[in-house]
Amino acid sequence: MTTSLRIHKQILEVPFIFLLSWLFFVGQPGQLSAQGIPDRLRPISFKPVLDFTDQTVTLEERVLEMSRIGFRELGNDNFKIQDYRERIDKMAKELSGRLQGSPKNKINVINQYLFRELGFQIDPSDLLTTPLSGLLMNQVIDKKRGTCLTMSILYLALGQHLNLPFYGVQVPGHFFVRYDDGKEQINIETTRQGEMLPDDYYLQTYFYGQKSQSKYLKNLNDREVVAVYLSNLGNQYKMKGLYDRAIDILGYALDLAPDFPAIVTNLGNAYERKGEVGQAILEYTIAIGMNPYLCEAHYNLGLAHFIYTKNEKYARLHGQIAQQLGCSMAPQFVQFLNSKP
């Protein structure tokens, strides 16, 4: 799906009041340029990652290639992908002879090996700041420290080596692993050393009163996992001030998963950081049209009106919705929302 088609399709799904919120600041739709980057301008190095016609390319290869690009462009260094593929393969071979019995027994063996024998862990502070080292798989393997996303991807990679039916699963602001053989489902929480938790735990912990929407709490395929990873990588470029590259990478993520509103929200934030506030407002509005319960999109849209358009009506509207959905907010914006109109 091209970017222009994505925008026009989603505008049709946006509630009228949200669309007015965008039109107030941006103007007429005909004045907008497409947010995507033409194929001829996109770096060739990402092409193998995005080509899912070749089913022989594994998830670990794709994520390691994305990590290599990020390591080179953000860390000014490089690494050999084959070295890390061999290390993952070695882990899988050490596990293969130990896996016996029920699915829960196999999961416990993997947890014992990864988190206790090898010492992989997640720093609680990493869950809030997501440092670059916690996102790039080479550094995750070297330092044995990752985020919920990258530790889950390592788990998924081992599952592919071991022919275990593991899937990535996302909820708002979080990612975990699920075993699903068609008969039994087991959620595996990598931030708690592989503890097996029910769906209700995630509903109570991460949804903040939201309804389960879109791809949340559902098994993701490799294409969708790569999209989630690209979205996180794009955020790293955004935090480094490389806004055009961030927009490029987030565009790739949307090519793979055009129905993921969280990626659209991230794209809007990258545009806002770049100074293209009108396009940012459009992206936030599209995200809300896709998932009216996405608190980050409401918060960002309300804040954009508060800071840039000075439209108090829409700032309050979206800010109050974000409050009801449990978003963390800047104190100055909260003070404004609590004041009398």
BARO-867454 format. One record per residue: y negated, x, z of N, C-alpha, C in turn; residue in three letters. Coordinates in steps of 0.02 Angstrom, whole numbers, plus 50000, padded with zeros to 5 digits. Each point is the difference from the previous one (the first is absolute). Example, Ala and Ser with C-alpha at 12.3 -4.5 7.8 and 13.67 -1.06 7.14 Angstrom:
2
SITE;n_north;n_east;n_up;ca_north;ca_east;ca_up;c_north;c_east;c_up;rest
SITE;50284;50660;50390;49941;49955;50000;49940;50045;50000;ALA
SITE;49947;49982;49964;49941;50042;50003;49945;49961;50037;SER
***
This chain:
341
SITE;n_north;n_east;n_up;ca_north;ca_east;ca_up;c_north;c_east;c_up;rest
SITE;50060;50042;50000;49940;49958;50000;49938;50044;50000;MET
SITE;49954;49987;49954;49939;50039;49998;49954;49978;50056;THR
SITE;49951;50043;50016;49954;49984;50054;49960;49938;49985;THR
SITE;49975;49993;49938;49959;49942;49983;50039;49936;50009;SER
SITE;50063;49999;49979;50042;49941;50009;50011;49986;50073;LEU
SITE;50010;50053;50040;50011;49991;50072;49939;49966;50031;ARG
SITE;49941;50024;49984;49939;49972;50029;49991;49927;49980;ILE
SITE;50008;49986;49936;49988;49932;49977;50052;49953;50027;HIS
SITE;50063;50022;50005;50052;49957;50028;49987;49985;50073;LYS
SITE;49981;50051;50038;49991;49989;50072;49937;49960;50015;GLN
SITE;49948;50005;49958;49940;49960;50012;50018;49926;49998;ILE
SITE;50047;49981;49958;50020;49931;49996;50031;49976;50065;LEU
SITE;50026;50047;50040;50035;49982;50061;49954;50006;50061;GLU
SITE;49939;50024;49992;49955;50012;50056;49967;49935;50020;VAL
SITE;50000;49982;50065;49965;49940;50022;49926;50002;49979;PRO
SITE;49972;49942;49984;49932;49997;49972;49949;50033;50046;PHE
SITE;50006;49990;50065;49950;50027;50046;50001;50076;50000;ILE
SITE;50060;50030;49991;50004;50072;49997;49970;50026;49934;PHE
SITE;50011;49963;49946;49973;50020;49936;49924;49998;50001;LEU
SITE;49971;49949;50032;49927;49998;50007;49975;50060;50039;LEU
SITE;50038;50021;50050;49982;50058;50040;49993;50061;49957;SER
SITE;50044;50007;49950;49996;50058;49955;49943;49991;49950;TRP
SITE;49994;49939;49970;49950;49989;49948;49930;50009;50026;LEU
SITE;49988;49985;50064;49934;50007;50028;49973;50071;49991;PHE
SITE;50045;50048;50008;49977;50070;49997;50010;50032;49933;PHE
SITE;50055;49983;49965;50018;50037;49940;49966;49973;49938;VAL
SITE;49995;49933;49994;49973;49972;49940;50055;49965;49961;GLY
SITE;49994;49997;49935;50049;49965;49959;50059;50044;49984;GLN
SITE;50061;49970;49994;50060;50039;49987;49996;50042;49937;PRO
SITE;49963;49979;49951;49996;50037;49938;49966;50068;50008;GLY
SITE;49966;50010;50056;49965;50063;50011;50045;50054;50030;GLN
SITE;50062;49980;50019;50044;50047;50034;50036;50045;49950;LEU
SITE;50010;50062;50020;50044;50044;49963;50067;50002;50035;SER
SITE;50053;50013;49964;50067;50002;50030;50003;50058;50049;ALA
SITE;50036;49988;50056;50003;50052;50052;50050;50055;49984;GLN
SITE;50045;49989;49953;50054;50048;49987;49977;50059;49958;GLY
SITE;50042;50049;49995;49987;50060;49961;50044;49998;49937;ILE
SITE;49972;50007;49940;50041;49999;49939;50056;50051;50003;PRO
SITE;50057;49984;49970;50057;50045;50001;49982;50070;49975;ASP
SITE;49959;50003;49948;49985;50065;49970;49960;50045;50048;ARG
SITE;49969;49969;50052;49961;50040;50047;50039;50015;50064;LEU
SITE;50059;49970;50007;50038;50011;50061;50039;50065;49996;ARG
SITE;50007;50035;50056;50036;50063;50000;50072;49991;49977;PRO
SITE;50022;50045;49956;50068;49996;49973;50051;50010;50056;ILE
SITE;49981;50037;50051;50048;50018;50053;50028;49940;50037;SER
SITE;49966;49943;49998;50025;49941;50035;50049;49960;49957;PHE
SITE;50004;50013;49936;50042;49959;49956;50073;49996;50022;LYS
SITE;50033;50055;50017;50071;49994;50021;50009;49956;50062;PRO
SITE;49951;50000;50044;50004;49960;50061;49998;49926;49983;VAL
SITE;49961;49982;49951;49988;49929;49984;50050;49971;49950;LEU
SITE;50038;50043;49968;50048;49976;49950;50065;49979;50032;ASP
SITE;50010;49935;50006;50060;49974;50031;50053;49978;49949;PHE
SITE;49988;50019;49937;50052;49987;49949;50058;50048;50009;THR
SITE;49988;50059;50030;50052;50049;50013;50027;49988;50070;ASP
SITE;50056;49965;50005;50028;49982;50065;50035;50059;50035;GLN
SITE;50005;50057;49966;50032;50057;50032;49952;50037;50046;THR
SITE;49935;49987;49993;49950;50033;50044;50002;49965;50067;VAL
SITE;50012;50038;50053;50009;49970;50066;49932;49992;50036;THR
SITE;50002;49961;50053;49941;49990;50041;49974;50066;50028;LEU
SITE;50046;50042;50023;49977;50063;50030;49966;50044;49948;GLU
SITE;50024;50000;49937;49968;50039;49948;49929;49975;49988;GLU
SITE;49992;49935;49997;49934;49971;49987;49951;50016;50057;ARG
SITE;50023;49992;50062;49956;50012;50057;49984;50074;50007;VAL
SITE;50049;50043;49987;49986;50072;50002;49951;50021;49946;LEU
SITE;50005;49970;49941;49952;50015;49947;49929;49977;50020;GLU
SITE;49994;49941;50029;49935;49977;50023;49974;50045;50056;MET
SITE;50044;50022;50043;49981;50046;50054;49977;50067;49971;SER
SITE;50034;50023;49948;49980;50063;49969;49930;49996;49971;ARG
SITE;49986;49944;49967;49933;49991;49971;49948;49998;50056;ILE
SITE;50014;49962;50053;49953;49996;50056;49991;50067;50035;GLY
SITE;50055;50037;50008;49997;50065;50033;49958;50049;49959;PHE
SITE;50007;49996;49934;49962;50044;49956;49926;49982;49999;ARG
SITE;49986;49935;49997;49930;49979;49991;49962;49994;50066;GLU
SITE;50034;49983;50054;49966;49993;50064;50012;50059;50047;LEU
SITE;50058;50031;49992;50016;50056;50044;49993;50068;49967;GLY
SITE;49983;49999;49935;49990;50062;49962;50061;50046;50004;ASN
SITE;50059;49971;49995;50061;50039;50003;50053;49964;49957;ASP
SITE;50059;50030;49997;50053;49971;49958;50067;50012;50033;ASN
SITE;50052;49967;49976;50067;50012;50025;50049;49981;49945;PHE
SITE;50062;50023;50007;50053;49985;49952;50038;49938;50023;LYS
SITE;49999;49949;49959;50033;49937;50017;50075;50011;50013;ILE
SITE;50031;50043;49960;50072;50010;50007;50019;50027;50069;GLN
SITE;49956;50040;50030;50014;50026;50068;50009;49943;50050;ASP
SITE;49958;49950;49994;50003;49944;50048;50055;49950;49983;TYR
SITE;50015;49995;49936;50057;49958;49981;50065;50030;50028;ARG
SITE;50004;50065;49999;50060;50032;50027;50004;49991;50076;GLU
SITE;49943;50000;50033;50001;49990;50073;50021;49929;50018;ARG
SITE;49977;49951;49962;50020;49931;50012;50074;49992;49984;ILE
SITE;50022;50032;49947;50071;49996;49981;50044;50031;50055;ASP
SITE;49976;50054;50029;50037;50033;50054;50006;49953;50060;LYS
SITE;49945;49965;50017;50003;49951;50055;50053;49947;49986;MET
SITE;49999;49974;49938;50047;49947;49982;50072;50024;50004;ALA
SITE;50013;50062;49979;50068;50027;50002;50023;50009;50072;LYS
SITE;49954;50020;50044;50018;50007;50071;50015;49933;50032;GLU
SITE;49968;49947;49975;50012;49933;50027;50062;49967;49971;LEU
SITE;50017;50016;49939;50051;49962;49964;50067;49997;50036;SER
SITE;50020;50055;50031;50064;50002;50035;49999;49965;50067;GLY
SITE;49941;49982;50024;49995;49970;50066;49996;49924;49999;ARG
SITE;49985;49971;49941;49987;49928;49996;50065;49961;49997;LEU
SITE;50014;49966;50053;50060;49959;50004;49985;49935;50037;GLN
SITE;50042;49950;49990;49993;49938;50038;49950;49952;49972;GLY
SITE;49971;49961;50044;49955;49946;49981;49932;50027;49977;SER
SITE;49960;49958;49967;49933;50022;49980;49958;50025;50059;PRO
SITE;50005;49967;50058;49961;50022;50058;50023;50069;50023;LYS
SITE;50065;50013;49997;50025;50066;50019;49972;50053;49953;ASN
SITE;49998;49985;49935;49974;50048;49951;49925;50013;50012;LYS
SITE;49964;49948;50014;49928;50007;50014;49989;50042;50062;ILE
SITE;50041;49988;50052;49994;50040;50061;50014;50074;49987;ASN
SITE;50048;50015;49956;50015;50069;49983;49941;50033;49964;VAL
SITE;49970;49963;49953;49942;50028;49965;49942;50011;50049;ILE
SITE;49989;49952;50045;49946;50008;50049;50012;50061;50045;ASN
SITE;50062;50008;50023;50016;50057;50042;49986;50065;49963;GLN
SITE;50019;50002;49938;49991;50061;49959;49926;50014;49986;TYR
SITE;49964;49951;49975;49931;50010;49980;49954;50013;50059;LEU
SITE;50004;49957;50050;49950;50001;50053;50018;50044;50060;PHE
SITE;50064;50010;50011;50020;50040;50058;50023;50070;49979;ARG
SITE;50045;50005;49952;50023;50066;49980;49946;50039;49961;GLU
SITE;49971;49968;49949;49950;50034;49960;49930;49997;50031;LEU
SITE;49988;49950;50043;49937;49996;50035;49942;49970;49962;GLY
SITE;50015;49958;49950;49945;49966;49965;49966;49951;50048;PHE
SITE;49935;49996;49994;49963;49956;50046;49936;49976;49968;GLN
SITE;49969;49952;50033;49936;49973;49978;49951;50007;50057;ILE
SITE;49945;50035;49987;49947;50006;50049;49963;49933;50004;ASP
SITE;49994;49969;50060;49965;49936;50004;49930;50001;49970;PRO
SITE;49966;50057;50005;49932;50004;49971;50003;49996;49925;SER
SITE;50056;50022;49969;50006;49997;49928;50001;49928;49974;ASP
SITE;50021;49953;50044;50003;49930;49978;49931;49972;49989;LEU
SITE;49949;50031;50031;49932;49976;49993;49961;50040;49948;LEU
SITE;50011;50065;49997;49960;50043;49957;50034;50017;49934;THR
SITE;50066;49997;49997;50039;50017;49940;49975;50064;49968;THR
SITE;50010;50059;50032;49978;50062;49970;50039;50014;49936;PRO
SITE;49970;50041;49957;50031;50017;49936;50070;50029;50010;LEU
SITE;50008;50042;50051;50065;50031;50012;50054;49949;50015;SER
SITE;49981;49942;50028;50049;49949;50014;50019;49958;49940;GLY
SITE;49963;50009;49945;50014;49961;49940;50037;50040;49947;LEU
SITE;49987;50065;49995;50032;50041;49949;50070;50018;50023;LEU
SITE;50051;49982;49959;50069;50006;50022;50021;50072;50013;MET
SITE;49972;50048;49963;50018;50070;50013;49980;50019;50071;ASN
SITE;49941;49978;50022;49977;50018;50067;50037;49959;50053;GLN
SITE;50018;49939;49984;50040;49960;50047;50066;50035;50014;VAL
SITE;50032;50026;49947;50064;50034;50009;49990;50067;50035;ILE
SITE;49947;50037;49982;49988;50065;50032;49984;49992;50074;ASP
SITE;49957;49953;50017;49975;49993;50069;50041;49951;50041;LYS
SITE;50045;49963;49965;50042;49949;50033;49957;49949;50037;LYS
SITE;49946;49982;49967;49953;49951;50029;49972;49958;49943;ARG
SITE;50003;49934;50008;49976;49957;49946;49968;49937;50026;GLY
SITE;49988;49953;49956;49973;49935;50016;50056;49948;49992;THR
SITE;49984;49938;50016;50050;49947;49991;50023;49997;49928;CYS
SITE;49953;50012;49952;50018;49997;49930;50043;50059;49979;LEU
SITE;49979;50060;50016;50037;50059;49975;50067;50010;50036;THR
SITE;50003;49983;50064;50065;50004;50034;50048;49948;49971;MET
SITE;49973;49943;49982;50042;49948;49969;50023;50022;49931;SER
SITE;49956;50033;49962;50020;50024;49933;50054;50053;50006;ILE
SITE;49996;50044;50049;50054;50048;50011;50065;49964;50015;LEU
SITE;49996;49948;50041;50059;49960;50016;50029;49968;49936;TYR
SITE;49956;49973;49958;50021;49969;49937;50033;50051;49954;LEU
SITE;49971;50061;49997;50029;50052;49958;50070;50018;50022;ALA
SITE;50010;50006;50065;50067;50014;50026;50047;49942;49984;LEU
SITE;49975;49939;50004;50041;49943;49984;50023;50001;49927;GLY
SITE;49957;50021;49955;50020;50004;49930;50053;50053;49989;GLN
SITE;49994;50056;50035;50052;50052;49996;50067;49975;50027;HIS
SITE;49996;49959;50052;50061;49978;50035;50025;49932;49978;LEU
SITE;49968;49972;49948;50019;49935;49973;49998;49944;50054;ASN
SITE;49947;50003;50040;49989;49948;50051;49945;49954;49976;LEU
SITE;50007;49935;50011;49951;49951;49974;49937;49996;50045;PRO
SITE;49959;50051;49997;49937;50002;50037;49943;49978;49955;PHE
SITE;49952;49964;50029;49941;49977;49964;49938;50014;50042;TYR
SITE;49945;50014;49966;49936;50003;50035;49974;49929;50010;GLY
SITE;49966;49990;50057;49971;49935;50017;49929;50013;50027;VAL
SITE;49952;49959;49978;49932;50008;50026;49977;49937;50036;GLN
SITE;49960;50011;50051;49963;49948;50034;49928;50025;50004;VAL
SITE;49952;49960;50021;49931;50024;50000;49991;50065;50039;PRO
SITE;49981;50053;49965;49986;50064;50032;50061;50039;50022;GLY
SITE;50059;49982;49976;50061;50033;50025;50055;49997;49948;HIS
SITE;50050;50045;50009;50055;50006;49952;50062;50020;50039;PHE
SITE;50057;49969;49983;50063;50018;50034;50058;49993;49950;PHE
SITE;50061;50011;50024;50060;50000;49958;50044;49941;50019;VAL
SITE;50034;49973;49950;50048;49947;50014;50067;50015;49966;ARG
SITE;50053;49994;50038;50068;50001;49971;50016;49929;49978;TYR
SITE;50022;49992;49939;50016;49933;49975;50056;50005;49948;ASP
SITE;50060;49982;50020;50057;50002;49955;50017;49932;49971;ASP
SITE;49955;49951;50009;50012;49932;49977;50033;49956;50051;GLY
SITE;50030;50031;50050;50032;49962;50054;49965;50010;50067;LYS
SITE;49976;50061;50009;49968;50017;50064;49934;50036;49987;GLU
SITE;49949;49981;50038;49935;50032;49996;49984;50033;50068;GLN
SITE;49978;50063;49997;49983;50036;50061;49934;50037;49988;ILE
SITE;49950;49984;50039;49936;50036;49995;50003;50065;50039;ASN
SITE;49973;50053;49971;50003;50067;50030;49929;50026;50008;ILE
SITE;49978;50008;50062;49931;50019;50014;49995;50076;50010;GLU
SITE;49975;50034;49949;49999;50074;50002;49948;50027;50049;THR
SITE;49951;49959;50021;49952;50024;50049;50029;49998;50071;THR
SITE;50059;49969;50006;50033;49996;50065;50071;50028;49995;ARG
SITE;50005;50057;49963;50062;50036;49992;50057;49957;49973;GLN
SITE;49982;49956;49954;50050;49960;49966;50025;49939;50038;GLY
SITE;49963;49980;50051;50020;49941;50039;50007;49939;49954;GLU
SITE;50050;49959;50012;50013;49941;49959;49965;49940;50032;MET
SITE;49953;49971;49962;49958;49947;50027;50003;49938;49955;LEU
SITE;49992;49941;50029;50003;49937;49961;49935;49988;49962;PRO
SITE;50001;49956;49951;49940;49981;49964;49945;49974;50047;ASP
SITE;50021;49964;50052;49951;49972;50046;49956;50054;50032;ASP
SITE;50027;50058;50011;49960;50055;50028;49941;50016;49953;TYR
SITE;50013;50003;49936;49948;50017;49952;49950;49943;49992;TYR
SITE;50025;49938;50002;49955;49942;49996;49952;49999;50059;LEU
SITE;50025;50015;50059;49958;49998;50060;49954;50061;50006;GLN
SITE;50022;50057;49973;49963;50062;50009;49948;50013;49946;THR
SITE;50014;49981;49938;49958;50021;49944;49964;49944;49963;TYR
SITE;50017;49938;50013;49970;49947;49959;49938;49969;50031;PHE
SITE;49988;50009;50065;49937;49978;50032;49983;49928;49982;TYR
SITE;50049;49956;50001;49987;49931;49984;50001;49985;49925;GLY
SITE;50008;50052;49959;50004;49988;49928;50067;49968;49982;GLN
SITE;50002;49969;49943;50063;49976;49973;50030;50055;49957;LYS
SITE;50066;50001;49996;50033;50050;49958;49986;49983;49927;SER
SITE;49967;50047;49966;49979;49988;49931;50026;50054;49954;GLN
SITE;50002;49985;49936;50014;50049;49948;50064;50038;50014;SER
SITE;49995;50067;50001;50060;50042;50007;50015;50019;50072;LYS
SITE;49963;49973;50048;50013;50018;50069;50069;49977;50023;TYR
SITE;50032;50043;50038;50066;49987;50030;50055;49989;49948;LEU
SITE;49988;50020;49938;50050;49993;49948;50023;50069;49977;LYS
SITE;50062;50004;49976;50026;50063;49974;49960;50022;49939;ASN
SITE;49979;50063;49999;49962;50027;49943;50046;50042;49957;LEU
SITE;49988;49999;49935;50037;50045;49956;49963;50067;49995;ASN
SITE;50029;50049;49966;49969;50066;49995;49930;49998;49970;ASP
SITE;49992;49958;49950;49935;49993;49967;49946;49980;50051;ARG
SITE;50017;49953;50043;49952;49975;50050;49989;50051;50055;GLU
SITE;50052;50037;50020;49991;50053;50050;49953;50053;49973;VAL
SITE;50008;50019;49937;49956;50049;49969;49928;49974;49999;VAL
SITE;49991;49936;49987;49933;49971;50001;49968;50006;50069;ALA
SITE;50039;49985;50052;49974;50006;50068;49981;50072;50015;VAL
SITE;50042;50047;49978;49985;50071;50012;49936;50020;49963;TYR
SITE;49994;49979;49937;49940;50016;49961;49937;49972;50033;LEU
SITE;50006;49940;50028;49943;49970;50034;49978;50044;50059;SER
SITE;50048;50024;50038;49984;50044;50056;49972;50067;49976;ASN
SITE;50027;50026;49945;49974;50062;49972;49929;49990;49975;LEU
SITE;49987;49944;49967;49932;49986;49978;49951;49999;50058;GLY
SITE;50021;49973;50057;49957;49999;50058;49982;50071;50024;ASN
SITE;50047;50047;49993;49986;50069;50018;49945;50030;49956;GLN
SITE;50003;49985;49936;49948;50024;49954;49933;49968;50018;TYR
SITE;50002;49937;50017;49938;49964;50020;49969;50033;50061;LYS
SITE;50041;50017;50049;49974;50031;50061;49972;50070;49987;MET
SITE;50023;50032;49947;49974;50066;49981;49938;49994;49956;LYS
SITE;49978;49938;49986;49941;49990;49959;50014;50003;49925;GLY
SITE;50063;50002;49980;50019;50003;49929;50011;49929;49975;LEU
SITE;49946;49963;49993;50006;49928;49989;50028;49982;49932;TYR
SITE;49980;50036;49948;50026;49984;49933;50075;50011;49997;ASP
SITE;50023;50055;50031;50072;50014;50000;50036;49948;50043;ARG
SITE;49970;49980;50055;50031;49948;50042;50007;49935;49961;ALA
SITE;49948;49981;49964;50001;49938;49960;50054;50006;49946;ILE
SITE;50006;50059;49970;50051;50012;49950;50070;49989;50029;ASP
SITE;50013;50030;50058;50066;49996;50031;50015;49929;50023;ILE
SITE;49951;49966;50029;50009;49931;50021;50012;49954;49940;LEU
SITE;49970;50018;49943;50014;49964;49938;50073;50007;49979;GLY
SITE;50027;50060;50008;50071;50011;49987;50043;49956;50045;TYR
SITE;49981;49998;50065;50038;49959;50047;50001;49927;49979;ALA
SITE;49943;49975;49977;49997;49930;49978;50039;49989;49936;LEU
SITE;50003;50051;49957;50042;49993;49941;50073;49986;50019;ASP
SITE;50022;50032;50054;50069;49993;50023;50010;49937;50041;LEU
SITE;49950;49980;50038;50007;49942;50045;49936;49959;49998;ALA
SITE;49988;49963;49946;49937;49963;49993;49993;49942;50049;PRO
SITE;50054;49983;50036;49997;49943;50046;49996;50023;50073;ASP
SITE;49977;50061;50012;49993;50026;50067;49926;49998;50021;PHE
SITE;49978;49950;50038;49928;49995;50016;49973;50057;50042;PRO
SITE;50043;50033;50040;49975;50056;50040;49977;50057;49955;ALA
SITE;50033;50010;49943;49979;50052;49953;49932;49981;49969;ILE
SITE;49992;49936;49984;49936;49977;49973;49944;50012;50051;VAL
SITE;50013;49988;50064;49951;50012;50052;49982;50074;50004;THR
SITE;50050;50043;49996;49987;50072;50001;49958;50021;49940;ASN
SITE;50014;49970;49943;49960;50014;49940;49928;49979;50011;LEU
SITE;49990;49942;50029;49932;49978;50015;49963;50048;50046;GLY
SITE;50035;50026;50050;49970;50047;50046;49980;50065;49966;ASN
SITE;50042;50022;49952;49983;50060;49962;49937;49989;49958;ALA
SITE;49995;49941;49969;49939;49984;49962;49939;49998;50046;TYR
SITE;50009;49971;50059;49944;49995;50047;49977;50070;50021;GLU
SITE;50047;50044;50015;49982;50068;50020;49964;50035;49942;ARG
SITE;50019;49984;49939;49968;50031;49941;49930;49973;49988;LYS
SITE;49985;49942;50030;49935;49970;49990;49999;49943;49951;GLY
SITE;50059;49982;49973;50005;49944;49954;50016;49937;50039;GLU
SITE;49950;49974;50036;50011;49947;50047;50020;49935;49966;VAL
SITE;49971;49985;49942;50019;49940;49964;50073;49998;49983;GLY
SITE;50027;50056;49976;50071;50003;49983;50042;49996;50064;GLN
SITE;49976;50030;50054;50035;49995;50063;50006;49928;50023;ALA
SITE;49945;49963;49996;50000;49930;50020;50049;49960;49957;ILE
SITE;50002;50015;49936;50048;49967;49957;50072;50014;50022;LEU
SITE;50016;50063;50014;50069;50017;50020;50019;49967;50066;GLU
SITE;49953;49999;50049;50015;49967;50063;50012;49925;49988;TYR
SITE;49961;49970;49956;50007;49929;49986;50067;49985;49966;THR
SITE;50020;50043;49954;50066;49993;49968;50055;50005;50052;ILE
SITE;49995;50049;50045;50051;50009;50052;50006;49938;50043;ALA
SITE;49944;49969;50018;50002;49940;50041;50031;49942;49961;ILE
SITE;49986;49997;49935;50032;49949;49959;50076;50007;49998;GLY
SITE;50023;50062;50004;50071;50014;50000;50032;49985;50068;MET
SITE;49963;50015;50054;50024;49989;50068;49941;49982;50045;ASN
SITE;49989;49936;50011;49943;49979;50041;50003;50023;50073;PRO
SITE;50057;50027;50020;50009;50022;50070;49993;50075;50008;TYR
SITE;49975;50035;49949;49995;50073;50003;49935;50018;50035;LEU
SITE;50006;50018;50064;49940;50009;50041;49956;50057;49975;CYS
SITE;50031;50055;49975;49960;50057;49976;49955;49981;49942;GLU
SITE;50025;49957;49956;49959;49979;49943;49941;49957;50023;ALA
SITE;50013;49955;50047;49945;49959;50027;49949;50044;50037;HIS
SITE;50026;50047;50039;49954;50044;50037;49957;50041;49953;TYR
SITE;50032;50032;49951;49962;50041;49953;49950;49959;49960;ASN
SITE;50019;49940;49981;49955;49957;49962;49941;49978;50043;LEU
SITE;50015;49980;50062;49946;49981;50046;49953;50057;50014;GLY
SITE;50028;50060;50010;49959;50058;50015;49958;50020;49939;LEU
SITE;50028;49993;49941;49962;50016;49939;49939;49954;49994;ALA
SITE;50009;49936;50015;49942;49954;49998;49951;50016;50057;HIS
SITE;50025;50019;50057;49957;50017;50057;49957;50062;49985;PHE
SITE;50031;50050;49969;49965;50064;49989;49959;49999;49935;ILE
SITE;50029;49973;49947;49970;50010;49933;49963;49939;49973;TYR
SITE;50032;49942;50001;49967;49942;49969;49953;49964;50049;THR
SITE;50009;50013;50064;49961;49968;50053;50009;49924;50000;LYS
SITE;50056;49978;49974;50015;49929;49999;50037;49983;50065;ASN
SITE;49963;49975;50049;50029;49988;50065;50053;49945;49999;GLU
SITE;49992;49952;49954;50048;49945;49996;50069;50026;49985;LYS
SITE;50006;50041;49948;50066;50025;49981;50024;50056;50046;TYR
SITE;49953;50036;50029;50019;50051;50049;50033;49967;50060;ALA
SITE;49970;49944;50024;50029;49964;50057;50066;49967;49981;ARG
SITE;50001;49969;49942;50061;49965;49978;50060;50046;50002;LEU
SITE;49996;50056;49965;50057;50044;49995;50011;50040;50064;HIS
SITE;49946;50017;50034;50007;50036;50063;50035;49958;50052;GLY
SITE;49983;49937;50004;50032;49956;50050;50073;49988;49983;GLN
SITE;50016;49994;49936;50070;49993;49981;50039;50063;50020;ILE
SITE;49969;50059;49987;50033;50063;50019;50010;50003;50076;ALA
SITE;49951;49976;50038;50007;49998;50073;50059;49957;50021;GLN
SITE;50005;49942;49970;50055;49954;50016;50068;50029;49983;GLN
SITE;50000;50044;49948;50063;50031;49979;50016;50063;50039;LEU
SITE;49955;50020;50046;50014;50056;50044;49980;50068;49975;GLY
SITE;49954;50004;49953;49978;50065;49974;49960;50039;50051;CYS
SITE;50009;50066;50001;49955;50044;50037;49936;50007;49960;SER
SITE;49942;49998;50035;49936;49999;49965;49950;50048;50031;MET
SITE;49951;50019;49959;49945;50042;50023;49959;49960;50051;ALA
SITE;49982;50031;50056;49964;49965;50054;49936;49965;49975;PRO
SITE;49962;50032;49955;49938;49971;49976;50013;49935;49962;GLN
SITE;50055;49999;49962;50017;49940;49962;50023;49945;50048;PHE
SITE;50037;50018;50051;50022;49951;50050;49940;49970;50035;VAL
SITE;49951;50042;50016;49939;49976;50033;49964;49949;49955;GLN
SITE;49997;50015;49936;49969;49953;49953;50038;49934;49997;PHE
SITE;50067;50003;49999;50040;49939;49996;49992;49958;50063;LEU
SITE;49989;50031;50057;49994;49964;50063;49930;49974;50012;ASN
SITE;49953;50021;49959;49930;49976;50007;49993;49931;49969;SER
SITE;49948;49966;50017;49988;49934;49971;49972;50007;49929;LYS
SITE;50022;49957;49954;49974;50003;49931;49925;49988;49998;PRO
***
